[in-house]
Amino acid sequence: ADYLDNGNNKMAIQQADKLLKKHKDLHCAKVLKAIGLQRTGKQDEAYALAQEVAALEPTDDNSLQALTILYREMHRPELVTKLYEAAVKKVPNSEEYHSHLFMAYARVGEYKKMQQAGMALYKIVPKNPYYFWSVMSLIMQSISAQDENLSKTMFLPLAERMVEKMVKEDKIEAEAEVELYYMILERLEKYKEALDVVRGKLGEKLTSELQSRENKCMAMYKKLHRWPECNALARRLLLKNSDDWQFYITYFDSVFQLIDESWTPPAEEENSLEGEVHCSIEQAVNFIEERIAEESKSSRPLRGPYLAKLELIRRLRHRGCNDEYKLGDPEELMFQYFKKFGDKPCCFTDLKVFVDLLPPSQYTKFIRQLLDVIPLAAAAENEVALPGDIKALQQHLCVVQLSRLLGIYHAMEKKQKLAVVRELMLRYRHGLEFGKSCLKTELQFSDYYCLLAVHLLLDLWLEGEEAAVWQCLTLLEEGLSHSPSNAQFKLLLIRIYCRLGAFEPVSELYSSLDAKHIQHDTIGYLLTRYAGSLGHYAAASQSCNFALRFFHSNQKDTSEYIIQAYKYGAFEKIPEFIAFRNRLNSSLHFAQVRTERMLLDLLLEANISTSLEESIKSMSLSPEEDDIPWKDLRDNRDLTVLFSWDPKDRDISEEHRKLSLEEETLWLRIRSLTLRLVSGLPTLGHTIQPKNSEKTAENGVSSKIDTIRALLQQLEAAVDSGKKFLEQKIQYPVLGPPPTRMAGFFSNGSCQCQTSLFYLVSDIYELDTNGLEDSAEIQERIGNSFKSLVERLTDLFNKCKGDLIEVRDGTLKTHPNLLENLVFFVETISIALWVSSYCDSVLRPFKSNLQKKKKKKKESSVAMPPVFTHFLDYVTELQTLTSNVIDHIKGLEIILTALKLEELSLKDTLLLQEEKKFTKTVQGKVQSSYHHSVQEIGELLKKRLDTIKKLKI
């Protein structure tokens, strides 16, 4: 066991063998040996050994534990349940084995059996947790039941009765048990009863979370629309803590609900269960004013009351009744707020929510007013006034962010923008002085200046200023050198490098972000969208692996979390874990990565290192199966991961999200259908008795061609939807979601090529079933298909021609679209070759039959059917075309190597000396990345060229 713990698996196997020589029947040694075998990649031997021991139904703890570990490593949790089922039969009173059995069921989600196992445990050892495990398993049955009615009429009422029994017998001990009772009542929509539980004696047990009782009461009051109680409770809680924002929101919501219902307090009794109720705007205004007056006495400044005042103004304006209640002028209030909290980084995000209270005509005046109160000092007359300490720097930064948000920078023309960029960078470098003692992992105080400067340059780039984008990269690389942990710098660099078509620097940047766990799903798209499409095949493989590893381990990890939740009685977390797992399983990104990963593997291996058939078999792909949950796809991407200070009209909107999801789904459908069509090719390649239709139907091959034809129709439909979508000509914000590759796929002709290749498959299949004798028409059709395919592929190649990087008026310009077209060309030619090898498998037998006939008749002039010459010409042309593309790529490599970037005198003489060295680095990275892309594409094409040479019949 020690050897296994230290990872020395071979020694572990040897030691186990020694032991087994002496004691043949030592179960535990066999299992430990099996673990060693499993870890050295001998899965089948390990499984056989394990089953040998399991068949003996061991009951010693060591063997059971070891087998559990082994099955877990094999990803076969269902075998653990069988193991403990047998053990419990043999040792019926073991608490330990029963609880292991319960947990084993929990791993595989067998809720009914969990319920039974929980009750069996309670009978052996009447401990409350076991009883409630059983109750929770009923709730899980109700959550997983497809039929809502069944869960409301059977599972939940049964769970409720089980808990009520314990309540009546006064056996409720722990907080978790009360939580569970509340959860059942809430799911049964018995809100009144749930409220009584929380307010009653049982509710006293709810102590582990702050305000747990109050929050639960509030939730029930809202469900029951008991606004007086909502209001009174929120009021009471705000008196205790006037900085708790959620209660301000409830307080305002309930005040206006009560006003709309014209509610009046009852004359005789208490206003409500929770005490005094406010039901008029006057009361609300006074209440907020009192909170502010009290705040001024508090020992630390609180933001809540001041923001609540702005929130109230906003709501009153929304209702069209602001002027009656003089709460003050929002502009003045925000100015006062800035004076109080401007040196806190949160000041900007607080005010951002309320800027729409300002009239646009006041924007510039407002910003000037803020600037006037910041202590800045200029060294000389015409120099920029700089902050003397971090407080002043934070205040100034806040104003700069607000200026961007109010659109003041957007309205400037080019010259002014460049002047602002200069000023911001000066302030950035000056601010570095305050951060000299910062650790490597801390951000510099002035980092946002640099980011804002880059945002301004991005505006210029989008307006057609080519040099600006290089300056963006220069400034970001400089920023990163001072603040190596700044994720915003890295994310923005990733986006810009990808926009320019350079993927090489991105891999390193992304891995330095050290994305953890769920981030592989939320920001993984930044990587997987570009790696393959820019020709970095190895990096694409790797980035897909990162993501897939996370998605697959999520399955295993979630069951562990659930088990921990049972052990510690955190019942309310269990449904959350299940929902989390489902959300990840139906993740859009997961489906994309799975599909692209398989297409990539086929592209790199099929018919190169292994046959197409073997490749498809190893991925267990079949054209009939579709494992993508189309109806439930969840878009888990974080599209706001990049900071943006843009005004609402330029920022990413809900509409953009919807459109992006629609586009991603359409593109995924096209890719998924392409993959399934390719996976159908090997299923057709079996020899068929021609013209004997009864037999073909039995062989099941005719149904295979039907599958392919059906998929082809679906592909046509998906392509049509894609084209319709693109007609809308959607422009996402520059930092919004990246567009898919769909537009390029249609415009460069890959789409038409690929679709016609699959139609060709259908024709060849027909030729195969009809034979060569009377199929002149099909043969001609096939001949024409071959011709038009070569023309289309040549067109596609022409769209790849041109310089990838060119120097224009002293500025670099990259052409990532040419690179993407090249990648599509490689993919399309690969599909063409897979289809050709199917043609080849159909035509070879025909040819050998003809040759046999020739020998029999001893005639030298048996006419060769035209399809053979068509095919030979086609293959020769494919070979020539591919050779031409390889030569073109060699030419590109030479040009890229010869580009002397040093000689570029970037016209912008504004560049400082220290910036120049970063510019050089950036251009070097882009050049090297393009060189790398071209090399990988060239290597792959050479391998494909070798497979063409094998196709001569």
WORANOR-V612523 format. One record per residue. N is the residue number from 1. RES is the residue in one letter. PSI is psi in whole degrees, 0 to 359 (999 if undefined). Layout:
# WORANOR-V612523
N;RES;PSI  N;RES;PSI
This chain:
# WORANOR-V612523
1;A;323  2;D;318  3;Y;319  4;L;317  5;D;326  6;N;3  7;G;12  8;N;78  9;N;325  10;K;317  11;M;321  12;A;318  13;I;316  14;Q;313  15;Q;318  16;A;320  17;D;317  18;K;312  19;L;319  20;L;335  21;K;318  22;K;310  23;H;99  24;K;326  25;D;25  26;L;98  27;H;312  28;C;320  29;A;321  30;K;316  31;V;319  32;L;323  33;K;319  34;A;321  35;I;317  36;G;316  37;L;316  38;Q;318  39;R;344  40;T;14  41;G;9  42;K;68  43;Q;318  44;D;316  45;E;317  46;A;316  47;Y;316  48;A;314  49;L;315  50;A;318  51;Q;329  52;E;312  53;V;317  54;A;326  55;A;334  56;L;0  57;E;66  58;P;152  59;T;5  60;D;142  61;D;318  62;N;313  63;S;318  64;L;315  65;Q;315  66;A;318  67;L;322  68;T;315  69;I;315  70;L;311  71;Y;327  72;R;319  73;E;335  74;M;357  75;H;43  76;R;63  77;P;338  78;E;337  79;L;333  80;V;323  81;T;317  82;K;321  83;L;312  84;Y;335  85;E;317  86;A;318  87;A;320  88;V;325  89;K;319  90;K;324  91;V;76  92;P;342  93;N;16  94;S;115  95;E;319  96;E;312  97;Y;323  98;H;319  99;S;328  100;H;321  101;L;317  102;F;313  103;M;326  104;A;319  105;Y;323  106;A;325  107;R;327  108;V;3  109;G;36  110;E;83  111;Y;322  112;K;315  113;K;329  114;M;319  115;Q;316  116;Q;318  117;A;323  118;G;316  119;M;322  120;A;319  121;L;316  122;Y;327  123;K;322  124;I;310  125;V;101  126;P;75  127;K;139  128;N;313  129;P;321  130;Y;319  131;Y;318  132;F;338  133;W;319  134;S;319  135;V;314  136;M;323  137;S;330  138;L;317  139;I;319  140;M;324  141;Q;323  142;S;325  143;I;320  144;S;353  145;A;134  146;Q;328  147;D;109  148;E;319  149;N;317  150;L;319  151;S;326  152;K;333  153;T;340  154;M;297  155;F;309  156;L;315  157;P;324  158;L;316  159;A;318  160;E;316  161;R;322  162;M;318  163;V;319  164;E;323  165;K;315  166;M;323  167;V;314  168;K;321  169;E;5  170;D;44  171;K;6  172;I;124  173;E;313  174;A;161  175;E;319  176;A;328  177;E;324  178;V;317  179;E;317  180;L;318  181;Y;315  182;Y;318  183;M;319  184;I;313  185;L;322  186;E;317  187;R;333  188;L;0  189;E;28  190;K;71  191;Y;324  192;K;312  193;E;320  194;A;319  195;L;318  196;D;321  197;V;313  198;V;322  199;R;343  200;G;198  201;K;322  202;L;327  203;G;339  204;E;340  205;K;346  206;L;88  207;T;347  208;S;329  209;E;147  210;L;131  211;Q;31  212;S;316  213;R;313  214;E;317  215;N;320  216;K;320  217;C;313  218;M;316  219;A;318  220;M;320  221;Y;319  222;K;316  223;K;323  224;L;2  225;H;37  226;R;80  227;W;324  228;P;316  229;E;317  230;C;311  231;N;314  232;A;321  233;L;317  234;A;317  235;R;314  236;R;319  237;L;328  238;L;331  239;L;325  240;K;316  241;N;101  242;S;17  243;D;9  244;D;101  245;W;321  246;Q;328  247;F;334  248;Y;316  249;I;313  250;T;320  251;Y;310  252;F;315  253;D;312  254;S;322  255;V;312  256;F;329  257;Q;314  258;L;322  259;I;317  260;D;331  261;E;3  262;S;52  263;W;140  264;T;145  265;P;142  266;P;146  267;A;314  268;E;301  269;E;189  270;E;149  271;N;315  272;S;173  273;L;329  274;E;6  275;G;207  276;E;142  277;V;138  278;H;125  279;C;23  280;S;159  281;I;322  282;E;314  283;Q;318  284;A;315  285;V;313  286;N;319  287;F;316  288;I;318  289;E;320  290;E;320  291;R;321  292;I;318  293;A;320  294;E;324  295;E;322  296;S;340  297;K;346  298;S;158  299;S;328  300;R;146  301;P;135  302;L;136  303;R;333  304;G;304  305;P;321  306;Y;318  307;L;327  308;A;324  309;K;316  310;L;320  311;E;318  312;L;318  313;I;317  314;R;317  315;R;321  316;L;321  317;R;319  318;H;325  319;R;358  320;G;32  321;C;55  322;N;320  323;D;336  324;E;328  325;Y;106  326;K;92  327;L;351  328;G;171  329;D;125  330;P;322  331;E;314  332;E;318  333;L;319  334;M;325  335;F;315  336;Q;321  337;Y;318  338;F;319  339;K;326  340;K;318  341;F;8  342;G;337  343;D;5  344;K;136  345;P;336  346;C;349  347;C;317  348;F;312  349;T;329  350;D;313  351;L;333  352;K;322  353;V;333  354;F;4  355;V;338  356;D;357  357;L;346  358;L;137  359;P;137  360;P;330  361;S;341  362;Q;354  363;Y;306  364;T;321  365;K;316  366;F;313  367;I;319  368;R;319  369;Q;317  370;L;317  371;L;327  372;D;335  373;V;3  374;I;129  375;P;95  376;L;147  377;A;134  378;A;140  379;A;320  380;A;179  381;E;311  382;N;14  383;E;165  384;V;134  385;A;126  386;L;155  387;P;150  388;G;344  389;D;178  390;I;325  391;K;311  392;A;323  393;L;315  394;Q;318  395;Q;316  396;H;320  397;L;319  398;C;318  399;V;320  400;V;319  401;Q;320  402;L;322  403;S;319  404;R;318  405;L;325  406;L;2  407;G;12  408;I;319  409;Y;328  410;H;330  411;A;349  412;M;159  413;E;176  414;K;312  415;K;315  416;Q;317  417;K;315  418;L;323  419;A;320  420;V;318  421;V;314  422;R;313  423;E;316  424;L;320  425;M;327  426;L;315  427;R;323  428;Y;312  429;R;325  430;H;320  431;G;339  432;L;335  433;E;326  434;F;345  435;G;23  436;K;329  437;S;3  438;C;145  439;L;165  440;K;325  441;T;353  442;E;154  443;L;152  444;Q;148  445;F;330  446;S;13  447;D;323  448;Y;331  449;Y;313  450;C;315  451;L;317  452;L;323  453;A;318  454;V;320  455;H;321  456;L;319  457;L;324  458;L;320  459;D;313  460;L;320  461;W;317  462;L;336  463;E;8  464;G;10  465;E;96  466;E;322  467;A;335  468;A;324  469;V;326  470;W;326  471;Q;324  472;C;308  473;L;319  474;T;311  475;L;321  476;L;318  477;E;322  478;E;314  479;G;317  480;L;330  481;S;333  482;H;336  483;S;72  484;P;349  485;S;9  486;N;106  487;A;327  488;Q;319  489;F;313  490;K;315  491;L;320  492;L;321  493;L;316  494;I;312  495;R;318  496;I;316  497;Y;318  498;C;320  499;R;328  500;L;356  501;G;14  502;A;109  503;F;338  504;E;311  505;P;341  506;V;321  507;S;314  508;E;318  509;L;316  510;Y;318  511;S;333  512;S;344  513;L;339  514;D;54  515;A;132  516;K;138  517;H;247  518;I;339  519;Q;337  520;H;334  521;D;324  522;T;325  523;I;3  524;G;335  525;Y;333  526;L;329  527;L;308  528;T;336  529;R;326  530;Y;334  531;A;304  532;G;321  533;S;346  534;L;13  535;G;11  536;H;78  537;Y;319  538;A;315  539;A;325  540;A;317  541;S;314  542;Q;317  543;S;327  544;C;319  545;N;316  546;F;308  547;A;314  548;L;323  549;R;318  550;F;314  551;F;321  552;H;322  553;S;335  554;N;320  555;Q;309  556;K;314  557;D;319  558;T;321  559;S;327  560;E;319  561;Y;319  562;I;318  563;I;318  564;Q;320  565;A;321  566;Y;315  567;K;320  568;Y;7  569;G;23  570;A;67  571;F;324  572;E;345  573;K;338  574;I;309  575;P;328  576;E;318  577;F;318  578;I;316  579;A;322  580;F;315  581;R;316  582;N;323  583;R;323  584;L;323  585;N;330  586;S;25  587;S;135  588;L;316  589;H;321  590;F;313  591;A;319  592;Q;314  593;V;319  594;R;312  595;T;309  596;E;325  597;R;316  598;M;319  599;L;321  600;L;315  601;D;319  602;L;318  603;L;320  604;L;336  605;E;323  606;A;125  607;N;10  608;I;292  609;S;331  610;T;163  611;S;159  612;L;319  613;E;314  614;E;317  615;S;315  616;I;323  617;K;318  618;S;336  619;M;2  620;S;53  621;L;142  622;S;145  623;P;334  624;E;332  625;E;138  626;D;113  627;D;16  628;I;125  629;P;75  630;W;320  631;K;330  632;D;14  633;L;131  634;R;130  635;D;99  636;N;10  637;R;144  638;D;101  639;L;356  640;T;23  641;V;334  642;L;128  643;F;143  644;S;138  645;W;25  646;D;151  647;P;161  648;K;318  649;D;346  650;R;349  651;D;173  652;I;130  653;S;172  654;E;322  655;E;316  656;H;318  657;R;313  658;K;312  659;L;319  660;S;319  661;L;318  662;E;315  663;E;315  664;E;320  665;T;318  666;L;316  667;W;321  668;L;322  669;R;317  670;I;315  671;R;319  672;S;320  673;L;323  674;T;315  675;L;316  676;R;324  677;L;317  678;V;321  679;S;345  680;G;345  681;L;309  682;P;336  683;T;343  684;L;341  685;G;28  686;H;145  687;T;144  688;I;141  689;Q;118  690;P;151  691;K;11  692;N;80  693;S;329  694;E;314  695;K;322  696;T;318  697;A;322  698;E;319  699;N;345  700;G;2  701;V;328  702;S;327  703;S;333  704;K;318  705;I;327  706;D;320  707;T;314  708;I;318  709;R;324  710;A;318  711;L;323  712;L;321  713;Q;320  714;Q;321  715;L;316  716;E;316  717;A;318  718;A;320  719;V;319  720;D;315  721;S;320  722;G;316  723;K;320  724;K;317  725;F;317  726;L;340  727;E;339  728;Q;348  729;K;59  730;I;135  731;Q;115  732;Y;155  733;P;155  734;V;329  735;L;7  736;G;202  737;P;138  738;P;139  739;P;159  740;T;184  741;R;8  742;M;317  743;A;315  744;G;320  745;F;321  746;F;314  747;S;331  748;N;359  749;G;358  750;S;321  751;C;310  752;Q;318  753;C;310  754;Q;318  755;T;316  756;S;333  757;L;319  758;F;330  759;Y;324  760;L;320  761;V;317  762;S;319  763;D;315  764;I;321  765;Y;320  766;E;318  767;L;319  768;D;318  769;T;328  770;N;341  771;G;176  772;L;342  773;E;296  774;D;50  775;S;34  776;A;323  777;E;314  778;I;318  779;Q;321  780;E;319  781;R;317  782;I;318  783;G;316  784;N;321  785;S;315  786;F;314  787;K;311  788;S;331  789;L;316  790;V;319  791;E;316  792;R;319  793;L;323  794;T;320  795;D;316  796;L;320  797;F;321  798;N;330  799;K;354  800;C;355  801;K;152  802;G;166  803;D;136  804;L;321  805;I;126  806;E;156  807;V;120  808;R;125  809;D;51  810;G;7  811;T;145  812;L;143  813;K;130  814;T;157  815;H;76  816;P;333  817;N;326  818;L;322  819;L;315  820;E;321  821;N;319  822;L;317  823;V;318  824;F;324  825;F;313  826;V;318  827;E;316  828;T;319  829;I;328  830;S;317  831;I;320  832;A;321  833;L;324  834;W;321  835;V;321  836;S;323  837;S;335  838;Y;315  839;C;314  840;D;316  841;S;334  842;V;320  843;L;328  844;R;308  845;P;321  846;F;317  847;K;315  848;S;326  849;N;316  850;L;319  851;Q;324  852;K;315  853;K;317  854;K;314  855;K;318  856;K;311  857;K;348  858;K;30  859;E;145  860;S;349  861;S;53  862;V;124  863;A;131  864;M;128  865;P;147  866;P;334  867;V;331  868;F;315  869;T;321  870;H;311  871;F;317  872;L;317  873;D;316  874;Y;312  875;V;319  876;T;317  877;E;322  878;L;318  879;Q;315  880;T;314  881;L;312  882;T;319  883;S;319  884;N;318  885;V;319  886;I;319  887;D;318  888;H;318  889;I;320  890;K;319  891;G;317  892;L;318  893;E;316  894;I;315  895;I;315  896;L;323  897;T;326  898;A;344  899;L;118  900;K;95  901;L;332  902;E;327  903;E;352  904;L;113  905;S;93  906;L;119  907;K;327  908;D;95  909;T;357  910;L;342  911;L;130  912;L;167  913;Q;314  914;E;335  915;E;327  916;K;322  917;K;327  918;F;323  919;T;317  920;K;315  921;T;312  922;V;313  923;Q;324  924;G;318  925;K;317  926;V;316  927;Q;312  928;S;323  929;S;316  930;Y;319  931;H;316  932;H;314  933;S;310  934;V;321  935;Q;312  936;E;320  937;I;316  938;G;314  939;E;314  940;L;319  941;L;323  942;K;319  943;K;322  944;R;325  945;L;320  946;D;324  947;T;333  948;I;321  949;K;338  950;K;356  951;L;6  952;K;117  953;I;999
